Amino acid sequence: MFGWFRPVCPVDRCTKSWIEERLAWLASEFGGDVFSRRAVVFPDEDFFPDKYDQSEKSVRVLLDRVCTYMDANPDHVELRLFSNPVDFGLVNENGHAVPMAAGWYEEQNRRTIIRLEKSQLGDRMSLIGTMAHELAHLRLLGERRVFPDIFDNELLTDLTVVFHGLGIFLANVPRVYQSQFSHWLGTNVRRPEYMSYPMFGYALAHAACFRNERKPEWMAHLGMDARYAFKQGLRYLWETEDSTFRPRRPKK
């Protein structure tokens, strides 16, 4: 009655279209089965059985593990750790905080260099998310699938992590600051530089929907904000089927 209980998409129409169109593009680049059949990775010993003690050696082992999930060859990836200078609380011209870098992706002499900021070594969830994000740059920029100056470079990089099954690690610690907002092309609708909680929720809802999962086990590993958006998005997709991205569902 009165539409009080109708399902609502967790993102605005421009964002919804972008997520669906880019998921379709990623499926064409990497194969639809990567998204619709591969397991969603979460912080569990089955996925990360290696000992982690914050040493550089254990960080390297963790990076190699993340490489396998991102379909990147670890033999071609060099790890370097760095420390950010003291955070002076930098702001932009509007007074909004400017974030410090958690990781960097570089190409040198046909090798990929992943730089990781040392302060995050104590938070393995965040560290895995940073690793996956930088390796997604490798899969996109390093493999010449996109150019660095595309308008949605960082957004697409985040979505590539979701596509390869590691979205939970970014969804719980999204890198969205007010200083990073601009607009979707040709509109006055604001968009973030990196994916937000609602964007991760809606993208992950596709992952569950196309695996025929109404209450996936991995949902418990999402933080409150991301889980709320995920549940909203999953209900929307199940009840409306309103998405232009339609990979084949695996058989039950």
FENSUL-V589329 format. One record per pair of residues at least 24 apart in sequence whose C-alpha atoms are under 8 Angstrom apart, sorted by the first residue. I is the first residue (numbers start at 1). J is the second residue. D is the distance in Angstrom with one decimal. If there is no record, write none. Layout:
i/j/d
I/J/D
I/J/D
This chain:
i/j/d
7/232/7.3
7/235/6.3
7/236/4.9
7/239/7.2
7/240/7.8
8/232/6.8
8/233/7.5
8/236/5.9
9/202/7.7
9/232/6.7
9/233/5.6
9/236/5.8
10/198/5.6
10/199/7.6
10/201/7.6
10/202/6.6
10/229/5.8
10/232/6.1
10/233/5.8
11/198/6.0
11/199/6.5
11/202/7.3
14/184/7.2
14/189/7.5
15/191/7.6
15/199/7.5
19/159/7.9
19/199/7.7
19/203/6.7
20/243/6.6
20/244/6.0
20/245/5.2
21/244/7.3
21/245/6.8
22/156/7.3
22/159/8.0
23/159/7.7
23/163/7.4
23/245/6.7
24/245/5.7
24/246/7.9
26/160/7.2
26/163/7.4
32/247/6.1
32/248/7.7
34/163/7.1
34/164/6.3
35/163/5.3
35/164/6.3
35/165/7.1
35/207/6.6
36/207/6.3
36/210/5.7
36/211/5.9
36/247/6.7
36/248/7.1
36/249/6.5
36/250/7.1
37/211/6.7
37/250/6.6
38/164/7.8
38/165/7.0
39/165/6.5
40/164/8.0
40/165/4.4
40/166/6.5
40/167/7.9
40/218/7.2
41/165/5.5
41/166/5.3
41/167/7.9
41/168/7.4
41/218/7.8
42/166/7.1
42/168/6.5
42/169/7.4
42/218/6.4
42/221/6.8
43/125/7.2
43/221/7.6
54/121/5.7
54/122/6.5
59/121/7.9
62/128/7.8
63/128/7.7
63/131/6.6
66/128/7.1
66/131/7.1
66/132/6.5
67/132/7.7
67/135/7.1
69/164/6.8
69/165/7.5
69/166/7.8
70/132/7.0
70/135/6.9
70/136/7.2
70/161/7.5
70/164/5.9
72/135/7.2
72/138/7.9
72/139/7.2
76/111/5.7
76/112/6.2
77/111/6.4
77/112/4.8
77/113/5.8
77/114/6.9
78/111/7.3
78/112/6.1
78/113/4.7
78/114/6.1
79/113/6.0
79/114/5.2
79/115/6.1
79/116/7.7
80/113/7.1
80/114/6.2
80/115/4.7
80/116/6.5
81/115/5.4
81/116/4.9
81/117/5.9
81/118/6.1
82/115/6.7
82/116/6.1
82/117/5.0
82/118/5.8
83/117/5.4
83/118/5.5
83/119/7.1
84/117/6.6
91/179/7.9
92/179/6.6
94/179/7.7
96/177/7.7
96/178/6.0
96/179/5.2
97/177/6.9
97/178/7.2
97/179/6.2
98/177/7.3
98/179/6.2
99/177/7.2
102/130/6.7
103/130/6.2
103/131/7.6
103/134/6.9
104/134/6.6
105/134/5.5
105/135/7.7
105/137/6.8
105/138/7.5
107/142/7.5
112/138/7.3
112/142/7.9
125/169/5.7
126/169/6.4
126/170/7.2
126/173/6.6
128/169/6.4
129/166/7.4
129/167/7.8
129/169/4.6
129/170/4.9
130/170/7.7
132/161/6.1
132/166/7.1
133/157/6.2
133/158/6.1
133/161/6.2
136/160/6.0
136/161/6.2
152/193/7.4
154/193/6.2
154/194/5.6
155/192/7.9
155/193/6.1
155/194/4.8
155/195/5.6
158/194/6.8
158/195/6.4
159/195/7.7
159/200/8.0
159/203/7.7
162/200/7.8
162/203/7.2
162/204/7.0
167/200/7.2
167/204/7.2
168/221/7.3
168/222/6.3
171/196/7.5
171/197/6.1
171/200/5.6
171/201/7.5
171/222/7.3
171/223/7.9
171/226/6.1
172/197/7.7
172/222/6.2
172/223/5.5
172/225/8.0
172/226/6.5
197/225/6.3
197/226/4.9
197/229/6.8
198/226/6.6
198/229/5.1
198/230/7.4
199/229/8.0
200/226/6.8
200/229/7.8
200/230/7.5
201/226/5.5
201/227/6.7
201/228/7.6
201/229/4.6
201/230/3.8
201/231/7.5
201/232/7.9
201/233/6.4
202/229/6.6
202/230/5.7
202/232/7.9
202/233/4.9
202/234/7.2
204/230/6.5
205/230/5.5
205/231/7.3
205/233/5.5
205/234/4.6
205/237/7.5
206/234/7.1
206/237/7.5
208/234/7.4
209/234/6.6
209/237/7.0
209/238/6.8
210/246/7.8
210/247/7.0
210/248/7.1
210/249/4.9
210/250/7.4
211/249/5.9
211/250/6.2
212/249/7.0
212/250/7.6
212/252/7.7
